[in-house]
């Protein structure tokens, strides 16, 4: 039975929400693994590109930059065979989490889940049922043939860069045949990758690109409903969807559905608070497709709460929103026994607004946390951080100084390996208090 314009509009809206993370992910994959002329190119599939240098105020291409855990990027094509990711023994926090084409995490290799010991971990694509070699510590089974990795490794500060780089260089990615020293299978055919065009997100061409990408995403039983509806529209993963083949009425209905989906996402983003509950494995996320789309829009590749918890202050206790370093000095006081409960480490990073960039200052300090050298704790075991534009005259306060701009700012708190009291809400951040 032919699809009606009304059905086509509803399908397009729902499928746009469902497919948005796939296209948002392709945007990054295209730049990093396909377009060799892009400065973000990692070298293609099957290799890491590491970033070791900390961000400074001169780096303006990334907003709210994170200096705690520089990235290691990689992309895998699992059509021909699995890959093995190998890690050394590590005495620092790290996580290398493969994610599927729709950004759902496949699993986690890292300090929290697999521990500090060295190990070889197999990442297998859909339908692979070969023998697992001896020595493989864990098997992560992806639901899509294209997989990305946004690895993170702890950096103590600029002086720690050589040690961090040495760790990153020991992360290894190998095809399974290389790992087992056996004959490689016949390589998969190289597709003609569609050029990424930002404007396709808002037109019927969204579904042309989605149809191409679905060839790498076998139908999951839990998502058969949305995939059947897409197939009725002509988007079945063959790469042959042609908008011009639709009747004018159906094309108009699909375009309206795209607009409906975009409006629905914008409304959901406006109502959402950035939450690590939006990120996780497919089992953790379930069928909350709008939540997955919101996550891709506001925090692509964010970590789940069990891995990293994010909080912060966008106002002070006088109600100034945002706080302003020109108007006031501020303090953050953690009472004894109430310091951020993190298994690995925590930090507070300050960003100037509205740019959301780091703040240039005389001591080149952009964040402060439990691993900041020379931090001075209160006599009772508590901790007071001083957030202000001018260096405190008191040496103890200066040791705990987080320089603020002569203007508006925000603070982001990151806890890596948060304890249960953080996740269940028992522990709460103290106020950002005006000190003058």
C-alpha positions in Angstrom: 0.0 0.0 0.0 1.6 3.4 -1.0 2.6 5.7 1.8 0.3 8.8 2.1 1.7 12.3 2.4 0.5 12.4 6.1 2.3 9.2 6.9 5.4 10.4 5.0 5.5 13.6 7.1 5.2 11.7 10.4 7.8 9.2 9.3 10.2 11.9 8.1 9.9 13.7 11.4 10.5 10.6 13.6 13.2 9.3 11.3 15.0 12.6 11.3 15.2 12.5 15.1 16.4 8.8 15.0 18.9 9.5 12.2 20.3 12.8 13.5 23.1 11.3 15.6 24.2 9.2 12.6 24.6 12.2 10.4 26.2 14.3 13.2 28.7 11.5 13.7 29.3 11.3 9.9 30.2 15.0 9.9 33.1 14.2 12.2 34.0 10.9 10.6 34.1 12.5 7.1 36.6 15.2 8.3 38.8 12.8 10.3 38.8 9.6 8.3 37.8 10.4 4.7 38.7 13.9 3.6 42.5 13.9 3.5 42.5 17.6 2.8 40.9 18.5 6.1 43.3 19.6 8.8 41.4 17.3 11.2 42.2 14.2 9.1 43.5 11.4 11.3 45.1 9.4 8.5 42.1 7.2 7.5 40.6 4.2 9.2 42.5 2.0 11.6 44.9 4.4 13.2 45.1 6.8 16.1 45.7 10.5 15.9 46.7 11.8 19.4 46.4 15.3 20.8 48.9 15.8 23.7 49.3 19.6 24.1 47.0 21.3 26.6 44.7 24.0 25.3 45.6 27.7 26.0 43.6 30.9 25.6 45.1 31.2 22.1 43.1 28.0 21.0 39.8 29.3 19.9 38.5 26.5 17.6 37.0 24.5 20.5 34.6 25.9 23.1 34.7 24.8 26.8 38.0 23.0 26.1 39.0 20.2 28.4 42.6 20.1 29.5 42.1 17.2 31.9 42.1 14.4 29.3 43.5 15.1 25.8 41.9 13.1 23.0 43.0 10.1 21.0 40.8 9.8 17.9 40.4 6.7 15.7 37.9 5.3 13.2 37.4 1.6 12.3 35.9 -0.2 9.4 34.9 -3.6 10.7 33.4 -5.0 7.4 36.4 -7.2 6.6 37.5 -8.3 10.1 37.6 -7.2 13.7 40.3 -4.9 15.2 42.3 -5.4 18.4 43.0 -2.4 20.6 46.0 -2.8 22.9 46.8 -0.7 25.9 49.9 -0.7 28.2 49.9 -0.9 32.0 48.8 2.6 33.1 49.0 4.4 36.4 46.8 7.2 35.2 43.1 7.6 34.3 42.2 6.8 30.7 39.2 5.6 28.7 39.0 4.3 25.1 35.3 3.9 24.4 34.3 2.6 20.9 30.9 4.0 19.7 28.6 2.8 17.0 27.5 4.8 14.0 24.6 6.3 15.9 26.9 7.3 18.8 25.8 4.6 21.3 28.8 3.3 23.1 29.8 -0.3 22.3 31.7 -0.6 25.6 34.6 0.8 27.5 38.3 0.0 27.7 39.8 2.1 30.5 40.8 2.6 34.1 37.2 2.3 35.4 36.2 -0.8 33.6 39.2 -2.9 32.5 41.7 -1.6 35.1 45.3 -0.5 35.0 46.8 -3.7 33.7 47.9 -4.1 30.0 45.5 -5.8 27.7 44.3 -6.6 24.2 40.7 -6.0 23.5 38.8 -7.2 20.5 36.2 -5.0 18.7 34.0 -7.1 16.4 31.4 -5.9 13.9 27.9 -7.2 13.3 27.6 -11.0 12.6 31.3 -11.8 13.4 31.4 -15.2 15.1 35.0 -16.2 14.6 37.2 -17.8 17.3 38.5 -15.4 19.9 42.3 -15.7 20.1 44.0 -16.6 23.4 45.2 -13.5 25.2 42.2 -11.3 24.4 41.1 -9.7 27.6 37.6 -8.6 26.4 35.3 -8.7 23.4 33.3 -5.6 22.4 30.6 -6.3 19.8 29.5 -3.4 17.7 26.1 -3.1 16.1 27.5 -1.1 13.1 30.4 -1.8 10.8 31.8 1.8 11.2 33.0 2.6 14.7 34.6 5.6 16.2 36.8 6.0 19.3 37.3 9.3 21.2 39.9 8.3 23.8 40.8 10.4 26.8 44.0 10.2 28.9 44.8 12.1 32.0 47.2 15.1 31.7 48.6 16.6 34.9 49.8 19.8 33.3 52.1 21.2 30.6 55.1 19.5 32.2 53.3 16.1 31.9 53.0 16.3 28.1 56.1 14.1 27.3 54.8 11.4 29.6 51.3 11.6 28.2 52.7 11.4 24.7 54.7 8.3 25.6 51.5 6.7 26.9 49.5 7.6 23.8 52.1 6.2 21.5 51.7 2.8 23.2 48.0 2.6 22.3 47.8 0.2 19.3 45.2 -0.6 16.8 45.6 -3.8 14.6 43.4 -5.8 12.4 42.8 -9.2 13.9 44.8 -10.9 11.1 47.8 -8.7 12.0 47.4 -9.5 15.7 47.3 -13.3 15.0 49.9 -13.1 12.2 47.5 -14.9 9.8 46.4 -14.1 6.2 44.3 -11.0 5.9 40.8 -11.5 4.5 39.8 -9.9 1.2 39.3 -6.2 1.9 35.9 -4.7 1.8 35.0 -2.6 -1.3 35.8 1.1 -0.9 32.5 3.0 -1.1 32.1 6.3 -2.8 31.8 8.4 0.3 29.3 11.2 0.0 30.8 14.7 0.6 29.5 16.2 3.8 27.3 19.2 3.3 26.0 21.0 6.3 22.9 22.1 4.5 21.8 18.5 4.0 20.7 18.3 7.6 17.8 20.5 6.9 16.5 19.2 3.6 15.2 16.0 2.0 18.9 15.2 1.1 19.2 14.2 4.8 17.6 10.9 3.8 19.9 10.4 0.8 22.9 10.4 3.1 21.1 8.4 5.8 20.2 5.8 3.1 23.9 5.5 2.2 25.0 5.2 5.9 22.4 2.5 6.7 24.3 0.0 4.6 26.8 0.0 7.5 24.0 -0.5 10.1 22.2 -3.8 10.0 18.6 -3.6 11.3 18.3 -4.2 15.0 15.2 -6.1 16.2 14.5 -3.3 18.7 14.5 -0.7 15.9 12.7 -2.7 13.3 9.7 -0.4 13.6 11.5 2.8 12.6 13.5 0.9 9.9 10.4 -0.5 8.4 8.8 2.9 8.2 12.0 4.3 6.6 11.9 1.5 4.1 8.3 2.4 3.2 9.7 5.8 2.4 12.4 4.3 0.2 15.2 4.6 2.7 16.3 1.0 3.1 20.1 1.1 3.2 20.7 0.4 -0.4 22.1 3.8 -1.1 19.6 4.2 -3.9 17.1 6.7 -2.3 16.4 9.4 -4.9 14.2 12.3 -3.7 13.4 13.2 -7.3 11.6 9.8 -7.7 9.0 10.9 -5.1 5.9 12.6 -6.2 5.8 16.4 -5.6 3.3 15.8 -2.8 5.5 13.2 -1.0 8.6 15.4 -1.4 6.8 18.3 0.2 5.6 16.1 3.0 9.1 14.8 3.7 10.5 18.3 3.7 7.7 19.3 6.2 8.7 16.3 8.3 12.3 17.3 8.4 11.2 20.8 9.6 9.0 19.1 12.2 11.9 17.0 13.4 14.3 19.9 13.6 11.7 21.9 15.6 11.2 19.0 18.0 14.9 18.7 18.6 15.3 22.5 19.1 12.5 22.4 21.7 14.1 19.4 23.5 17.5 21.0 23.5 16.1 24.2 25.0 14.3 22.2 27.8 17.3 20.0 28.6 20.1 20.5 31.0 23.3 19.0 29.8 23.4 15.6 31.5 25.7 12.6 31.4 22.5 10.5 31.6 22.2 11.2 27.9 25.2 9.1 27.1 25.9 5.4 27.3 25.6 2.0 25.7 22.6 1.0 23.6 21.3 -1.0 26.6 21.6 2.0 28.8 20.0 4.4 26.3 17.1 2.2 25.3 14.7 3.7 22.7 15.0 7.3 23.9 15.8 8.6 20.4 15.1 12.2 21.2 17.5 12.0 24.1 20.1 10.5 21.9 19.6 13.4 19.4 19.8 16.0 22.2 23.1 14.3 23.4 24.6 14.5 19.9 23.5 18.1 19.5 24.8 19.5 22.9 27.6 17.1 23.7 28.6 14.8 20.9 30.7 11.9 22.4 30.0 12.9 26.0 30.8 10.2 28.6 28.2 8.6 30.7 27.8 9.6 34.4 29.5 6.5 35.7 32.6 7.5 33.8 32.6 11.3 34.2 30.2 13.6 36.0 29.9 17.3 34.9 28.5 20.1 37.0 29.4 23.7 37.7 28.2 27.2 38.4 26.6 29.7 36.0 25.5 32.1 38.9 26.7 33.1 42.3 24.9 33.2 45.6 23.9 36.8 45.0 22.0 35.7 42.0 24.3 37.3 39.5 23.9 35.2 36.3 26.5 34.8 35.0 29.0 35.7 37.7 31.4 38.6 36.8 35.0 39.0 37.8 34.8 42.7 37.4 32.0 43.1 40.0 33.1 40.6 42.7 35.7 38.2 44.1 34.3 34.7 44.7 35.2 31.6 46.7 34.1 28.0 46.6 34.4 26.3 49.9 34.3 22.5 50.3 33.7 21.6 54.0 35.8 18.8 55.5 34.5 15.5 54.3 32.7 17.1 51.4 35.4 17.4 48.8 34.4 16.1 45.4 34.2 12.3 45.7 36.0 11.0 42.7 37.7 7.7 42.3 40.3 9.1 39.9 40.4 12.9 40.1 38.4 16.1 39.8 38.9 19.6 38.4 37.2 23.0 38.1 37.8 24.9 34.8 37.0 28.5 34.3 35.7 29.9 31.0 35.2 33.5 29.9 31.8 34.4 28.5 30.2 34.6 26.0 33.1 32.9 24.1 33.4 29.9 26.5 37.2 30.0 26.2 40.1 29.8 28.6 41.2 33.0 30.4 44.7 34.3 29.9 46.4 35.0 33.3 49.8 35.6 34.8 50.3 32.1 36.2 48.9 30.2 33.1 46.4 28.4 35.3 43.1 27.6 33.6 41.8 24.9 36.0 42.3 23.8 39.5 41.7 20.4 41.3 42.9 17.7 43.6 46.1 17.2 41.6 47.1 20.9 41.3 50.6 21.2 42.7 50.9 23.2 45.9 47.2 23.2 46.7 46.7 24.3 50.4 43.9 22.7 52.4 42.1 24.4 55.3 43.2 23.5 58.9 40.0 21.4 59.3 40.7 19.4 56.1 38.3 21.4 53.9 39.3 23.3 50.8 38.7 26.9 49.7 39.2 27.9 46.1 39.6 31.6 45.3 38.1 32.7 42.0 39.0 36.3 41.2 40.8 38.4 38.6 43.6 39.7 40.9 46.1 37.5 42.5 45.5 37.3 46.3 48.1 38.8 48.5 47.9 35.9 51.0 50.2 33.1 49.8 47.8 30.4 51.0 45.0 32.0 49.0 47.3 32.5 46.0 48.0 28.8 46.0 44.3 28.1 45.6 43.7 30.9 43.1 41.7 30.2 39.9 42.1 33.4 37.8 38.9 35.0 36.5 38.5 37.5 33.7 37.5 41.2 34.2 34.0 40.2 33.1 31.5 37.4 33.0 32.6 33.7 33.4 31.3 30.2 34.1 32.9 27.3 35.9 32.7 23.6 34.9 33.4 20.8 37.4 34.5 17.4 36.1 34.6 14.3 38.3 36.2 11.2 36.8 35.0 8.0 38.3 32.3 9.7 40.5 31.4 7.9 43.7 27.8 6.7 44.3 27.1 9.7 46.4 27.5 11.9 43.3 25.4 9.7 41.1 22.5 9.4 43.6 22.5 13.1 44.4 23.6 12.7 48.1 26.7 14.9 47.5 26.0 18.3 46.1 28.2 21.2 44.9 28.6 24.1 47.4 27.6 27.6 46.3 29.9 30.0 44.4 30.0 32.6 47.1 30.7 36.4 46.7 33.7 37.1 48.9 34.0 40.9 49.0 
